[in-house]
Amino acid sequence: MSNKIETSPFEDPSNPFQDPSITSALNSTRTVQEAADEDVPLNDFNATSFHHVSDNRDPFSSSQTTLPAQPANDYSQREEALRQKERELADRERDLEQRQRQTLQRRDNNFPPCFPILYLNIVDEIPMQHQTTVLWLYREWLLFLVTLVMNFFACLWILFSHPASVTSAPTNMGVALTELFTHTLASFFLWYRPVYNAYMKDNSMYFFFFFIFNGFHILYTFYMAVGIPSTGGAGLILLVTLFSEHYIGPAVLTLLATICWLSMGILAVILYKKTYDHYKAAGHTFNEAKSEAYSHMGRSTVVREAAVNAAWNSATNRR
């Protein structure tokens, strides 16, 4: 009974690694590995299957790890540019709010002063950077009115003086009187009002109208300064004739009218060039003006009614 209890069932009867065959195999493998480590030098690893990459750079060099230093003034320039943009946005927002407040306010017509039919105010409606240009354009228009009045009185005086060589005096006076009324309204609504709206709304279509009609206005100005007979212009040709025949009174008035024609023409060319430079700098194009004109015509009730009537008449005629 006691002999059976001496052996425990949980005791490993034998260690498998103590087997003589396994022990001799492990010893032989360790011996071969040590011999291989002794025979192969460290420099022979280039002949192994590892791919060798030649690189003469020092991986611990500071030039490999540090980023190129940016100049300090670069950051200051960027900061200044951002501040400039913020100031521009603030100015635009302030101008927009001011215009909105002015739009909400009720405005009474103030032009022309004798019979107001519309509202004009350069300080309130035109941006500050363009107010000087628009003011000079207004002065050009006023100078045109003064020139027309001066031209009419010069032709009227010539008619009363009866110079023998000036046979077209009645025609000149009649044409000058007609131009005094027609050209005053035409110049205002064909080129001054468009350029006023162009600077106020930054609209390409209004700029285009100004370039067309003010261009004709400049040509007309120099044409009248020549003083061709029967054209209503008190200009150079008529001036020379009057001085040669010693008609001093009408000659002096004709001289003043000629100076007004030439001065206004030069001023008109300068302002035309200034407006054109602004037009190009703002990036406006003819295609933009054409699209704005189509859009404006589409919003017009008169144009829409005319289109509807034309379509209705066309459909009726087909029936």
Buried (B, 14 or more C-beta within 10 A) or exposed (E): EEEEEEEEEEEEEEEEEEEEEEEEEEEEEEEEEEEEEEEEEEEEEEEEEEEEEEEEEEEEEEEEEEEEEEEEEEEEEEEEEEEEEEEEEEEEEEEEEEBEEEEEEEEEEEEEEEEEEEEBEBEEBBBEEBBEBBEBBBEBBEBBBEBBBBBBBBBBBBBEBEBEEBEBBEBBBBBBBEBBEEBBEBBBEBBBBBBBBBBBEBBBBBBBBBBEBBEEBBEBBBBBBBBBBEBBBBBBBBBEBBBEBEBEEBBBBBBBBBEBBBBBBEBBBEBBEBBEEBBEEEEBEEEBBEEBBEEEEEEEEEEEEEEEEEEEEEEEEEE
